[in-house]
Amino acid sequence: MRNVMRLPLGQRGFTLLEAMIAVTVVAILFSLAAPAFSTWLENSHFRSDARTLMAHFQQARHEAIKYNSFCSLTFDTTIDGTHYDYIAYLDTNRDLQYTAGERLVAAVKFQASSFNPDNDKSDADGVTFGDNPAGDPSFAWNSRGYPVLQNGGFAPGTVFLKSRQNQTQEVILSKFGRVRTE
């Protein structure tokens, strides 16, 4: 037979003081880890914004080739009262402006990034593509997969994203349609 020592009923489990100390230690550890975790999460969302923009550049190019049409990207625009940081759409009338009835490919609000859509190439905080007739920075992919402006010229450019911690990320489009981030 096993000799098992049994405790009296009043001596089983943790005391209230032991439980309070354990909860206090966990709370202190959490308070130390929370700022680092929130910074990491913010940086993750920021990098995700750049990757999403890059993916939408590539998706718009494929849509233009697939439908033998223009697929435009317009930055800092409003549709039906909702503001978007950028939209991608099949631009059937090739005017680089979204018109009701044109098929939206993407309509995006950045999670953790911002940019200044002022087209000022000297301050490196905006969008360097030309403006459409409404004054919004825009470009289109033509049916051959090249980025073009409304006048038909090539449209290389850069979108400069800035995080809330003042980190920067550039999404760069070459005149031949290659997209990269820096």
N, C-alpha and C positions, 0 to 999 in steps of 0.2 A: 504494500500500500504506500501511496505517496503521502508524504507529510507536508501538507499545505498549511501555511500560516494564514489564518483569517483575521482581518482587522475588524474591530468592533464597528457597528453601523455609523457612528459619529466620526470616524476617521477615514472614510473613503472619499476620493476625488480631490479637487483643488480647493484651496481656501479662496475667499473673495479677494484677499490681498494678492495672492499669486495670479489670479485671473486679471486683476487690474494692472499689475506690472507687465504682464504679457501684452495686453492691449496697448499700454503706453509705449512699449518698445516697438510694436508694429506701427503705431501712429508716427513715431519719430522716424523710423526707417522710410515710411511712405512720404513724409514731408520732405525728406532729403532727396528722394528719387523723383518726385513729381515734377520739379522744374526741368530736370534733365530730360525726362520723358516728353514733356510738352514741347521743348525745343526740338528734340528729335522728330516728333510728330509734325511740327510746323515745317521743318526742313524736308521731311519726306513728302508732304503735300506740295511744297514749292518745286521740288524736282519732278514730281508727278505732273504739275502744270506744264512744264517745259516738254516733257515726253508726250503728253497728250496733244499739245500744239503741233509737235513734230509729226505725230501719227496722223493728225487731221490734214496736215500739208500733203502727206503721202496718199491718204485716202482720197482727197480732192483730186489729186493728179490721176489716180486710177479711175475715178468717176468720169473725168473729162475724156480720157481715152476710151473708156467703155461706151459712153453715150455719144462720142464724136461731137462734143459740145464744149463750151466754156464751163468750168467749175470755178466759181469765184470765192475768195475769202475777203470779208470786210470786217474791219476792226472797229470796236467802240460804236456799236449800232444798237438801235432799238426796234423791236418788232412787237406790234400790238401792245405797247406800253411796257414791255419788259426789256431792260437793258442787258446786253450781252457784251462780253469782252471781244468775242469774235464769232462770226457765223461762216459756214461754208454752204454753198448752194449751187445747183445747176442753173447757170445764168443763161437762159434761153435767148434773151435779147442782147446779150453781150455788152451791157452798159455798166457792169460792176456795181450795180445797186440791186438789193433784194426787192423783188416785186411779188405781191401776193400771187400765189399759184406756182411760183418756182419751187422746185423740190429742195427742201433743206437737207443737207447732209449732216451738219452739226451746228448746234447753237450752244456756246459754252460761256460759263462764268467761272473765272479762275477761283480756286479754293484758297490759295495762300500767296498769290502773286498779284502784282499790280504793274501797270505800265502807263506811261504818259503818251497818249496818242497824238502828240503835237507835230510829228514828222520832222523835228529839228534834229538833223544828223549830228550836230556838234555836241549835244549834251548826253548822248548815249543812254537815254532813258525812255525811248519811245519806239516807234515803228518807222522804218525808213522806206516803206513802199509809198508810191504816189497816191494821191487822193482821187476818189471817184467824183462825179459831178455834185454829190451832196456834201463833199468835204471830208468824207471818212477815208482813212487809209485802206486801200484795196489793191488786189491784184487777182489775176485769173490764171488758171491752167488752160492752155488751148488743147485741141484734140490730138496734138502730137506729143503732149506731155511737157511742154515748155511753159514757164511762168511768163505772163505778158501783162502789159498795162493796157489801158483802154485804147491808146493810140496804136497798139500792136507791137510796140518795142518790148524788149526783154525786161523782166522785172526782178532783178536780184535785190535782195533786201534783208533786213535783220529786224527781229523783234527783241527788244531788251526788256527782260522781266526783272523785277526787283521784289525781294521778300520783305517781310516786316522787320527782319533782322538786318536789312540792307545788304543782303547777298544779291549778286546779280547772275543771271543766266541769259545767254544769247541763243536764239534759234535763228540760224543763218540759212538763207536760201540762195543758191548760186544761180546764175543765168541759164544754166543747163538743167536746173531742176533738182540738184542734189541738196539734201537737207541735213544739217548737222547742228549739234549744240556745243557751246563752249562755256 
